[in-house]
Amino acid sequence: MAKQDGIITLRGTIGKITFLKRKGVHLAQTKGGIDKGRIASDPAFLRTRENGAEFGRAAKGGKLLRTCLRALLVSVKDGTMSNRLGSEFNKVIKADATNPRGLRNVIDGEAELLEGFDFNVNGKLGTTLYAPFTSTIDRVAGTLEIVLDPFVPINMVNAPQGTTHFKIKSAGASIDFEQEVYTVDVNETAELPWNNVATAGITLTNTVEPNSTHPLFLVIGIEFFQIVNGTSYPLKSGTFNPLNLIKVDGG
């Protein structure tokens, strides 16, 4: 790659030369790389095509799960989430012991490998919620449930500065990765005061179709609020709101 020299600097492409600015330096480079047609047909690039196909399925799988959980993800702020989730889906696909390389997929993979995924690295569930809870998936009944015994919020919820209230949220989903469709049910508590008074017991039950043949996912999250003069405001634009994939049943 060559530097541009002279009074007039260029940006864009002329013929086979691309002019650009990188880190304050004006550069010029020729177009390179391998022809797409060769990658698509040359036997030498078979592994490249196989990897590309599986990478694409991983990206689609991650996007479908994010779309399915959008109602909860809108209150979670993490710019690394998409890439991290795609990487985890890639592991799921590589665990497919049924299909040959290049044809491995989420359905025949190990969706359970996604269990424990934190959608927000800035607000992980394990360092936010210390109250014990149980989670169950009943595939036959189509119920995905979370149960928390009474707990003292100020002791069991690590809240960011300024918090006065919080919600506990959940979602249960059945996802058909082949047809790219899903069923999702979202549930949440009322806004609970973050204080030293014990809560009542909490049960969040999410319902999908009974006897689903698709992978089932159960997530739990917390959203923090500050009430000022009777008005509730989401705190820190979701920076510290955890959302965790606590249970997966791959079917």
FENMO-V155444 format. One record per backbone hydrogen bond with DSSP energy under -1.0 kcal/mol. NH is the residue of the N-H (numbers start at 1). CO is the residue of the C=O. E is the energy in kcal/mol with one decimal. If there is no record, write none. Layout:
# FENMO-V155444
nh:NH co:CO e:E
nh:NH co:CO e:E
This chain:
# FENMO-V155444
nh:2 co:28 e:-2.5
nh:4 co:26 e:-2.7
nh:12 co:19 e:-2.8
nh:14 co:17 e:-2.9
nh:17 co:14 e:-2.3
nh:18 co:29 e:-3.6
nh:19 co:12 e:-4.3
nh:20 co:27 e:-2.2
nh:22 co:25 e:-2.8
nh:25 co:22 e:-1.8
nh:27 co:20 e:-3.7
nh:28 co:2 e:-3.1
nh:29 co:18 e:-2.6
nh:31 co:16 e:-2.5
nh:39 co:35 e:-1.8
nh:40 co:36 e:-2.0
nh:42 co:38 e:-3.1
nh:45 co:42 e:-2.1
nh:46 co:43 e:-1.6
nh:49 co:45 e:-2.3
nh:50 co:46 e:-2.5
nh:51 co:47 e:-2.8
nh:52 co:48 e:-2.4
nh:53 co:49 e:-2.3
nh:54 co:50 e:-2.1
nh:55 co:51 e:-2.6
nh:56 co:52 e:-2.2
nh:57 co:53 e:-1.8
nh:58 co:54 e:-2.2
nh:59 co:55 e:-2.4
nh:60 co:56 e:-2.3
nh:61 co:57 e:-2.6
nh:62 co:58 e:-2.4
nh:63 co:59 e:-2.2
nh:64 co:60 e:-2.5
nh:65 co:61 e:-2.1
nh:66 co:62 e:-2.3
nh:67 co:63 e:-2.6
nh:68 co:64 e:-2.4
nh:69 co:65 e:-1.8
nh:70 co:67 e:-1.3
nh:72 co:69 e:-1.6
nh:73 co:69 e:-2.3
nh:74 co:70 e:-1.8
nh:75 co:72 e:-1.3
nh:76 co:73 e:-2.0
nh:77 co:238 e:-1.9
nh:81 co:78 e:-1.2
nh:84 co:80 e:-2.3
nh:85 co:81 e:-2.9
nh:86 co:82 e:-2.3
nh:87 co:83 e:-2.0
nh:88 co:84 e:-1.7
nh:89 co:85 e:-2.3
nh:90 co:86 e:-1.7
nh:91 co:87 e:-1.3
nh:92 co:88 e:-1.7
nh:93 co:89 e:-2.3
nh:94 co:90 e:-2.1
nh:96 co:93 e:-1.8
nh:103 co:100 e:-2.4
nh:110 co:92 e:-1.2
nh:113 co:110 e:-2.1
nh:114 co:111 e:-2.2
nh:115 co:112 e:-1.6
nh:116 co:245 e:-4.1
nh:117 co:114 e:-1.9
nh:119 co:243 e:-2.9
nh:128 co:125 e:-1.7
nh:129 co:125 e:-2.6
nh:130 co:156 e:-3.4
nh:134 co:147 e:-2.2
nh:136 co:145 e:-2.4
nh:138 co:143 e:-3.2
nh:142 co:138 e:-2.0
nh:143 co:138 e:-1.6
nh:144 co:206 e:-2.8
nh:145 co:136 e:-2.8
nh:146 co:204 e:-2.3
nh:147 co:134 e:-2.4
nh:148 co:202 e:-3.2
nh:154 co:195 e:-2.5
nh:155 co:152 e:-1.3
nh:156 co:152 e:-2.1
nh:157 co:153 e:-2.4
nh:158 co:128 e:-3.2
nh:159 co:157 e:-1.3
nh:163 co:160 e:-1.8
nh:164 co:225 e:-2.7
nh:165 co:225 e:-1.9
nh:166 co:192 e:-2.1
nh:167 co:223 e:-2.3
nh:169 co:221 e:-3.1
nh:170 co:187 e:-2.8
nh:171 co:219 e:-1.6
nh:172 co:185 e:-2.3
nh:173 co:217 e:-2.5
nh:174 co:183 e:-2.6
nh:175 co:215 e:-2.1
nh:176 co:181 e:-3.0
nh:180 co:176 e:-1.3
nh:181 co:176 e:-1.5
nh:183 co:174 e:-2.5
nh:185 co:172 e:-2.4
nh:187 co:170 e:-2.7
nh:189 co:168 e:-2.1
nh:192 co:166 e:-3.5
nh:194 co:164 e:-2.7
nh:195 co:193 e:-1.4
nh:199 co:151 e:-2.8
nh:202 co:148 e:-2.9
nh:204 co:146 e:-2.8
nh:206 co:144 e:-2.7
nh:208 co:142 e:-3.0
nh:211 co:139 e:-1.7
nh:216 co:249 e:-2.9
nh:217 co:173 e:-2.5
nh:218 co:247 e:-2.5
nh:219 co:171 e:-2.4
nh:220 co:244 e:-2.2
nh:221 co:169 e:-2.4
nh:222 co:242 e:-2.0
nh:223 co:167 e:-2.0
nh:225 co:165 e:-2.8
nh:226 co:233 e:-2.4
nh:228 co:231 e:-2.7
nh:231 co:228 e:-2.1
nh:233 co:226 e:-2.2
nh:235 co:224 e:-2.5
nh:238 co:235 e:-1.6
nh:239 co:236 e:-2.0
nh:244 co:220 e:-2.9
nh:245 co:117 e:-2.3
nh:246 co:244 e:-1.3
nh:247 co:218 e:-1.7
nh:249 co:216 e:-2.5
